[in-house]
């Protein structure tokens, strides 16, 4: 019979911050599942305005994927001691995150120009709502990037376990909003 020591128990526990992030991500997934389910149900009811998704939605997808790549490599550089690369890629991720939000706004302007306004039909209203709520989550991610940049540039470079964990949480959240956008843009492309 084996005995479990307190040390063994501590090693198997998930950190409370990571658990909180995952619970939050689970809640966000449920919210977007509800949005996309409502989209499908409403579309089947008829009176559905069909329009082509603006090309900026697809370009935006490349921007957010690239931002996830830069953040991934920034985190790797942080852990391996390459301070300059870590900071440069962190700034690049921030700039790409801002670019995503700006391009999203421009895509909404394209939709309006083609007659797919927020109030013209439930189809366009759903696209504005769903992509807008996603953009709000990206803005939340940008706020965490700002915090990570403050740590990067105001604190002495030192990849302590605590700083590594905080940065890892930022990376996980950012990758999540990236994957969520991929799902949404594919969903829109297949269902409009």
N, C-alpha and C positions, 0 to 999 in steps of 0.2 A: 504494500500500500504506500503510495507516495503522498508526501505532505506538500501543501502549497504554502510557500513562505510569502511574507509581506512583499518582498522584493519581486517575486514572480508575479504577484497580483498587480503591483505598480507598473510593471513592464507591459502588461496586457491591456491596461486601461487606455481609452482614447482621451486625449487632452480635451478639457471642457471647451476651449475655444474652437477646436476642430469640430467637435460635436455640434456646437452652436451653429457653425457655418453650414454643416451638412443638413441640419434641421431646417435652416433658412433656405438652403437650396431646394430641399424637398418641398417646402411650402411654395416656392416660386414655380417649381415644376408643376405642382398641382394647379396653381393659378393659370399658367399658360395652357395646361391641358384643358381646363374649363373654358378658356377663351377659344381655343381651336375647336373644341367640341361644339360650343355655341355657334361658331362660324358655320360648321358643317350642317347643324340642325337648321339654322336660319336660311342657309342657301337652298336646302331642299324644300323650303316653304314657298319658293317662287319669288317673283318680283326682284330678281337678282341682276344687278348691272355688271356685265362682264367687261373688264378692261385689262389691258396688258400692263404688267408690273413694270415700272420705270427701270431703265437700265442701270441707274445709280444704285438700286437695291443689290444688284449683282456685283457691281464694282465695290460697293461697301462691304460685301462679303469678303472680298480679297483683302481689304484693309484690315478688317477685324481678325482674319486668319493670320495675316502678317504680324499684327500686334501680339497675338498669342505666341508666335514663334520668337519674336524679340524678347518678350517677357520670360519665356522659358530659358533662353540663352543668358539673359541677365541673371536669373536665379542660379544657373549653373556657374556662371562667372563669379557670383557672390560666394558660393560655397567653395570654389577652388582657389580663391585668392586673387582673381584678376579684377582688381578694383576699377580700373579705367573702363574696361569692357562692361562690367556690371552697371556702372553709372551711365555710360553712353546708351546702352540698350534699354535701360529704365526710362531715360528721357525719350528715346525713340518710341517706346510703347505708349508713353503719355501723349506724345504728338499724334500718333496713330489713333489713339482713343478719342482725342478731340476731333481729329479728321473724320472719324466715323460719325460722330454726332452732327457735325456740320454737313456732311454728305447726306445724312438721314434727313435733315431739314430740307436740303436741296431736292431730295427725292420726293418729299411731300409737296414741294412747290411744283415739281413736274406733274405729280398726280392732279393737283389743282388746275394746272394749265391744260391738261387733257380732259377736264370736266369731271374728274373723280374727286369731288370735294368731300369734306367731312360729312355734310348733311344731304348729299344728293341721293344716296342709297345705302342700305345696310352693308353692302359689300365693301364700299370704300371706307365707311365708318369703322368697320372691323379692322381694316388694314391700318388706318391711322391709330386706332386704339391699341392694337396689339404691338405694332412697331414703336409707338410712343411709350408704352409701358416698358418695353425692352430698352429703349433709349434711356429711360429714367434709371434702369438698373446699370446701364453702362456708365451713366454719370456717377452712380454710387461707386462703381469700380474705379472711375477716374479719381474720386475723392480718396480712395485707399492708395492709389498710385501717388497722389500728392503726399500722403503721409509717408509712404515708402521713400519718396525722393527727399523729404525732410530728414528722415533717418540717414539716408545715403550721404547727404551733403552737409549736415550739421553735426552729426555724431562721428567720432573717429571710426574708421573702418575696422570692424571686428566682427567676424561671423560667429557670434555666440549662439548657443542653442536657442535662446529666447528670440533673438533677432532673426535667426534662420526660420524658426517656426512662424513668426509673424509674417515674414516675406512669403513663406510657403502658402499661408492662408490667402494672401493677396493673389498669388499665382493661381491657386485652385479656383477662386471666385472668378478671376478673369477668364480662365479657360472655360468655366461654366457658361458665362455670358456669350462666349464665342460659339460654343456648341449649340446653345439655345438659339442664337441667330441663324446658324446653319439650318437647324430644324425649321425655323419660322420662314426663312426665304424659300426653302424647298416646299414647305406647306403652301405658301402663297402661290408659287409658280405652278403647282399641280392643281390648285383649287379655285383659281380666279377665272 
